[in-house]
């Protein structure tokens, strides 16, 4: 990969013809250190709830990246970006790729970094990508959830994420510790209560998959929860799902259709209720008293795993995303590898909660008039 390194040489070594007695006293100049590779950090886009921390977040990203790169960011980049996109948008065939190349050229760089802070249920999803815009090659591509975070914690997490992007991967890394990016990145347990009474048990997930059905293999992230819900004397299993491209300033989108799947069972063809949730999410509900749903639920409890499948349009291919409920958090070392932290605590809490719900339903049935 060609490099556009802007190296400033402060002095030239001159070959001077000196008398023999003087020549032996001349010392060779110290070699100069190569300058850092240039990188343009695009303006960060965040929601209105943390807009007042935008400057601090961009600074945190830049501080992490500056360990390896000469970073251009802030008002200088924002001004140039607006100027270039304004010129390009006036053309008949507007080309965003050309805009990115022009921005890189303006700062004598090849690398563009794009970061996103997306509000999700229970916190935020932070994503950072670094790309060579001239050979269309990804240099770094990662995301990290920030659970139950406020704006100040998001700032710290962004600096951590950008620092990981420039950290060398130790050559002594154990191969079986690093895993493919595909699968769960975090799963958390969350009880649902109303007025102090337990009404549901939820597993809140974030997971990644390569979308080879619709996006030519580019990575996507699915966000949502799987919930056991009590309504009166009935129990329902519910799926909430939103889909988002992992890289770039993209919004969460509703799938056309989604379902749960285990080794022997699936909710794809069972009786169900579906509705739109909050912006970008789709909700599905299934009666736990359906034999297929009960079988699927039992396999989830036994294995601690499930596959969430979805398609983007009617008749389209399904994208399958494996979920391991023991993955409680993840650390990122760059590239397409992730180190997952596992614990049985999440599933143990869910099972205990589900047992309480089941007892409540049994009590409710016992009190029902015959």
C-alpha positions as CSV (number, residue, x, y, z in Angstrom):
1,X,0.0,0.0,0.0
2,X,1.5,3.3,-1.1
3,X,2.0,5.8,1.7
4,X,1.7,9.6,1.4
5,X,4.2,10.4,4.1
6,X,4.9,14.1,4.4
7,X,8.4,14.1,5.7
8,X,10.0,17.5,6.3
9,X,13.8,17.4,6.1
10,X,15.4,20.2,8.0
11,X,19.0,19.9,6.7
12,X,20.9,18.3,3.9
13,X,24.1,16.4,4.4
14,X,26.8,18.1,2.3
15,X,29.8,16.3,1.1
16,X,32.7,18.6,1.8
17,X,36.2,18.1,0.7
18,X,38.2,18.6,3.9
19,X,41.9,18.3,4.7
20,X,42.8,14.8,5.9
21,X,43.4,16.0,9.5
22,X,40.0,17.7,9.7
23,X,38.0,15.0,8.0
24,X,38.4,12.4,10.8
25,X,36.7,14.8,13.3
26,X,33.4,15.1,11.3
27,X,30.5,13.2,12.9
28,X,27.6,11.7,10.9
29,X,24.3,13.5,11.5
30,X,21.7,11.6,13.6
31,X,19.1,9.9,11.5
32,X,15.7,11.6,11.6
33,X,12.6,9.8,12.8
34,X,10.0,9.2,10.2
35,X,6.9,11.4,10.6
36,X,3.6,9.9,11.5
37,X,1.1,8.9,8.8
38,X,-1.6,11.5,8.3
39,X,-5.2,10.7,9.1
40,X,-8.4,12.8,8.8
41,X,-11.0,12.4,11.5
42,X,-14.4,13.2,10.1
43,X,-16.8,15.3,12.2
44,X,-18.5,13.1,14.8
45,X,-22.3,12.8,14.7
46,X,-24.2,12.3,17.9
47,X,-27.8,12.5,19.2
48,X,-29.2,15.7,20.7
49,X,-29.0,14.2,24.3
50,X,-25.2,14.4,24.3
51,X,-24.7,17.2,21.7
52,X,-23.2,19.4,24.4
53,X,-20.3,16.9,24.8
54,X,-19.5,16.7,21.1
55,X,-16.3,18.7,21.4
56,X,-15.0,16.6,24.3
57,X,-15.8,13.3,22.4
58,X,-14.0,14.4,19.2
59,X,-11.0,15.4,21.4
60,X,-11.0,12.0,23.1
61,X,-10.9,10.3,19.7
62,X,-8.1,12.5,18.4
63,X,-6.0,11.9,21.5
64,X,-6.2,8.2,21.1
65,X,-5.4,8.3,17.4
66,X,-2.5,10.7,17.8
67,X,-0.5,8.0,19.4
68,X,0.1,6.6,15.9
69,X,-1.2,9.2,13.4
70,X,-0.9,12.9,12.7
71,X,-4.6,13.7,13.1
72,X,-6.5,16.4,11.4
73,X,-9.9,17.1,13.1
74,X,-12.2,19.7,14.5
75,X,-13.3,23.0,12.8
76,X,-10.6,22.8,10.1
77,X,-11.9,19.4,8.9
78,X,-15.6,20.4,9.3
79,X,-15.1,23.5,7.2
80,X,-13.3,21.7,4.4
81,X,-15.9,18.9,4.5
82,X,-18.8,21.3,4.0
83,X,-16.9,23.0,1.2
84,X,-16.2,19.8,-0.7
85,X,-19.6,18.3,-0.2
86,X,-21.3,21.5,-1.3
87,X,-19.3,21.5,-4.5
88,X,-20.0,17.8,-5.2
89,X,-23.7,18.1,-4.4
90,X,-24.1,20.7,-7.2
91,X,-23.0,18.1,-9.8
92,X,-25.5,16.0,-11.7
93,X,-24.0,12.8,-10.4
94,X,-23.0,13.4,-6.8
95,X,-20.3,11.0,-5.7
96,X,-19.6,10.6,-1.9
97,X,-16.6,8.5,-2.6
98,X,-15.1,11.3,-4.6
99,X,-15.8,13.7,-1.7
100,X,-13.9,11.5,0.7
101,X,-10.9,11.3,-1.7
102,X,-10.9,15.1,-2.1
103,X,-11.0,15.5,1.7
104,X,-8.1,13.2,2.1
105,X,-6.1,15.0,-0.7
106,X,-6.8,18.4,1.0
107,X,-4.9,17.2,4.1
108,X,-2.3,15.2,2.1
109,X,-3.6,11.9,3.5
110,X,-4.9,8.6,2.4
111,X,-6.7,7.6,5.6
112,X,-10.2,8.7,6.7
113,X,-11.6,7.9,10.2
114,X,-15.3,7.9,10.8
115,X,-16.8,7.5,14.2
116,X,-20.4,7.1,15.4
117,X,-22.2,7.3,18.8
118,X,-25.6,5.7,18.5
119,X,-28.1,5.6,21.4
120,X,-29.4,2.1,22.0
121,X,-31.5,0.5,24.6
122,X,-29.6,0.6,27.9
123,X,-26.7,2.8,26.7
124,X,-24.8,3.6,23.6
125,X,-23.0,1.8,20.7
126,X,-19.7,3.3,19.7
127,X,-18.1,2.6,16.3
128,X,-14.9,3.6,14.7
129,X,-13.6,2.8,11.2
130,X,-10.3,3.8,9.5
131,X,-10.2,3.4,5.7
132,X,-7.7,4.0,2.9
133,X,-10.1,5.9,0.6
134,X,-7.8,5.4,-2.5
135,X,-7.5,1.6,-2.5
136,X,-10.8,1.1,-0.6
137,X,-9.1,-1.0,2.0
138,X,-10.2,-1.1,5.7
139,X,-7.4,-0.4,8.1
140,X,-9.5,-0.7,11.3
141,X,-13.1,-1.5,11.9
142,X,-14.7,-2.0,15.3
143,X,-17.6,-1.2,17.6
144,X,-18.1,-1.4,21.4
145,X,-21.2,-1.1,23.5
146,X,-21.3,1.3,26.5
147,X,-23.9,-0.1,28.8
148,X,-25.7,2.3,31.2
149,X,-23.2,5.1,30.2
150,X,-23.7,8.8,30.6
151,X,-22.0,11.4,28.3
152,X,-18.9,11.5,30.5
153,X,-18.4,7.7,30.3
154,X,-18.9,7.8,26.5
155,X,-16.0,10.3,26.3
156,X,-13.7,7.8,28.2
157,X,-14.9,4.9,26.1
158,X,-14.2,6.7,22.9
159,X,-10.6,7.4,23.9
160,X,-10.3,3.8,24.8
161,X,-11.7,2.7,21.5
162,X,-9.4,5.0,19.5
163,X,-6.4,3.9,21.6
164,X,-7.2,0.2,20.8
165,X,-7.1,1.2,17.1
166,X,-3.5,2.2,17.3
167,X,-2.2,-0.4,19.7
168,X,0.0,-3.1,18.3
169,X,-1.4,-6.6,18.7
170,X,1.1,-8.6,20.9
171,X,2.8,-11.3,18.9
172,X,2.4,-13.6,21.9
173,X,-1.4,-13.4,21.8
174,X,-2.9,-16.8,22.4
175,X,-4.8,-17.9,19.3
176,X,-7.8,-19.3,21.0
177,X,-8.4,-16.0,23.0
178,X,-9.0,-13.9,19.9
179,X,-12.3,-14.8,18.1
180,X,-14.0,-13.8,15.0
181,X,-16.1,-10.6,15.2
182,X,-19.3,-12.6,14.3
183,X,-21.7,-13.3,17.1
184,X,-22.6,-11.8,20.5
185,X,-20.6,-8.8,21.7
186,X,-22.6,-8.3,24.9
187,X,-25.6,-9.8,26.6
188,X,-27.1,-8.4,29.8
189,X,-29.9,-9.4,32.1
190,X,-32.6,-6.9,32.9
191,X,-35.8,-7.6,35.0
192,X,-39.0,-5.7,34.0
193,X,-41.0,-4.4,36.9
194,X,-44.0,-2.3,37.4
195,X,-44.9,-0.8,40.8
196,X,-42.4,-3.2,42.4
197,X,-44.0,-6.3,40.8
198,X,-42.0,-8.5,38.4
199,X,-43.6,-8.6,34.9
200,X,-40.8,-9.8,32.7
201,X,-37.2,-11.1,32.3
202,X,-35.1,-9.7,29.5
203,X,-31.8,-10.6,27.8
204,X,-30.5,-7.4,26.1
205,X,-28.1,-8.3,23.3
206,X,-25.7,-6.7,20.8
207,X,-24.3,-8.9,18.1
208,X,-22.4,-8.6,14.8
209,X,-22.6,-10.5,11.5
210,X,-21.3,-10.1,7.9
211,X,-24.3,-9.4,5.7
212,X,-23.6,-11.4,2.6
213,X,-27.2,-11.4,1.5
214,X,-27.7,-7.7,1.1
215,X,-24.5,-5.8,1.7
216,X,-21.8,-7.8,-0.1
217,X,-20.3,-9.1,3.1
218,X,-20.1,-5.8,5.0
219,X,-20.6,-6.1,8.8
220,X,-23.9,-5.2,10.5
221,X,-24.9,-5.0,14.1
222,X,-28.2,-6.2,15.5
223,X,-29.5,-4.7,18.7
224,X,-32.5,-5.6,20.9
225,X,-33.7,-8.1,23.5
226,X,-35.3,-11.4,24.0
227,X,-37.9,-11.2,26.8
228,X,-40.1,-13.6,28.8
229,X,-43.3,-11.6,29.6
230,X,-46.2,-12.3,32.0
231,X,-49.6,-11.0,31.0
232,X,-52.2,-12.2,33.5
233,X,-52.1,-16.0,33.6
234,X,-50.1,-16.2,30.3
235,X,-46.5,-16.2,29.4
236,X,-45.1,-14.8,26.2
237,X,-41.7,-14.9,24.5
238,X,-40.9,-11.7,22.7
239,X,-38.1,-10.7,20.3
240,X,-37.1,-7.1,19.7
241,X,-34.6,-6.4,16.9
242,X,-33.1,-3.4,15.1
243,X,-30.4,-3.6,12.3
244,X,-27.6,-1.2,11.7
245,X,-24.6,-1.1,9.4
246,X,-21.5,-1.3,11.6
247,X,-19.5,1.3,9.7
248,X,-20.6,4.8,8.8
249,X,-23.3,7.3,9.9
250,X,-26.2,4.9,9.6
251,X,-29.5,4.7,11.4
252,X,-31.1,1.6,13.0
253,X,-33.5,0.0,10.5
254,X,-36.4,-2.4,11.0
255,X,-36.1,-5.8,9.3
256,X,-38.9,-7.0,7.1
257,X,-39.1,-10.2,9.1
258,X,-37.2,-11.9,12.0
259,X,-37.4,-15.0,14.1
260,X,-35.6,-17.1,16.7
261,X,-34.1,-20.5,16.0
262,X,-32.4,-23.3,17.9
263,X,-31.2,-26.7,16.9
264,X,-34.7,-28.3,16.7
265,X,-37.2,-25.4,16.8
266,X,-38.0,-22.1,15.2
267,X,-40.6,-19.3,15.6
268,X,-40.6,-18.6,11.9
269,X,-43.9,-20.2,11.2
270,X,-45.6,-20.2,14.6
271,X,-48.6,-18.0,15.4
272,X,-47.3,-14.6,16.3
273,X,-48.0,-11.0,16.7
274,X,-45.7,-8.4,15.0
275,X,-45.6,-4.7,15.3
276,X,-43.2,-1.7,14.9
277,X,-41.5,-0.6,18.0
278,X,-39.6,2.6,18.6
279,X,-37.8,4.0,15.6
280,X,-35.8,1.4,13.8
281,X,-37.0,-1.6,15.8
282,X,-39.5,-4.5,15.1
283,X,-41.3,-6.5,17.8
284,X,-42.5,-10.1,17.7
285,X,-44.5,-11.9,20.3
286,X,-45.2,-15.7,20.7
287,X,-47.2,-17.6,23.3
288,X,-45.0,-19.8,25.4
289,X,-47.8,-22.4,25.5
290,X,-47.2,-23.1,21.7
291,X,-45.3,-26.4,21.6
292,X,-42.7,-25.1,19.2
293,X,-42.1,-22.0,21.2
294,X,-41.9,-24.1,24.4
295,X,-39.4,-26.4,22.8
296,X,-37.3,-23.5,21.6
297,X,-37.4,-21.9,25.0
298,X,-36.3,-25.1,26.6
299,X,-33.3,-25.4,24.3
300,X,-32.3,-21.8,25.0
301,X,-32.2,-22.6,28.7
302,X,-30.3,-25.8,28.2
303,X,-27.7,-24.5,25.7
304,X,-27.5,-20.8,26.6
305,X,-27.6,-20.1,22.9
306,X,-29.9,-19.0,20.1
307,X,-29.8,-17.8,16.5
308,X,-31.6,-14.6,15.5
309,X,-32.5,-14.6,11.8
310,X,-33.9,-11.8,9.7
311,X,-34.4,-10.6,6.1
312,X,-34.6,-7.1,4.7
313,X,-37.4,-7.6,2.2
314,X,-40.2,-10.0,1.4
315,X,-38.8,-13.2,-0.1
316,X,-35.2,-12.1,0.6
317,X,-32.5,-14.4,2.0
318,X,-32.2,-14.7,5.8
319,X,-29.2,-13.4,7.7
320,X,-28.4,-15.7,10.6
321,X,-26.7,-14.2,13.7
322,X,-25.6,-16.6,16.5
323,X,-26.0,-15.4,20.1
324,X,-24.1,-16.9,23.1
325,X,-25.8,-15.6,26.2
326,X,-22.6,-16.2,28.3
327,X,-20.9,-13.3,26.5
328,X,-21.2,-10.4,28.9
329,X,-18.7,-8.0,27.3
330,X,-16.0,-7.8,24.7
331,X,-12.6,-6.2,24.2
332,X,-11.2,-5.1,20.8
333,X,-7.6,-5.5,19.6
334,X,-8.0,-4.2,16.1
335,X,-8.8,-5.9,12.8
336,X,-11.7,-8.3,12.7
337,X,-10.9,-10.1,16.0
338,X,-12.5,-9.7,19.4
339,X,-11.8,-11.0,22.9
340,X,-15.0,-12.0,24.6
341,X,-15.6,-12.1,28.4
342,X,-17.9,-14.9,29.5
343,X,-19.9,-15.6,32.6
344,X,-22.8,-17.8,33.5
345,X,-24.2,-15.1,35.7
346,X,-26.4,-13.6,33.0
347,X,-28.3,-16.8,32.3
348,X,-28.4,-17.7,35.9
349,X,-30.2,-14.4,36.7
350,X,-32.5,-14.9,33.8
351,X,-33.4,-18.5,34.8
352,X,-34.1,-17.4,38.4
353,X,-36.3,-14.5,37.1
354,X,-38.2,-16.9,34.7
355,X,-38.8,-19.3,37.6
356,X,-40.4,-16.5,39.6
357,X,-42.6,-15.5,36.7
358,X,-43.7,-19.2,36.2
359,X,-44.6,-19.4,39.9
360,X,-46.6,-16.2,39.6
361,X,-48.5,-17.6,36.6
362,X,-49.2,-20.8,38.5
363,X,-50.5,-18.8,41.5
364,X,-52.6,-16.7,39.1
365,X,-54.2,-19.9,37.6
366,X,-54.8,-21.3,41.1
367,X,-56.8,-18.2,42.0
368,X,-58.8,-18.1,38.8
369,X,-62.5,-19.1,39.2
370,X,-63.3,-22.6,38.1
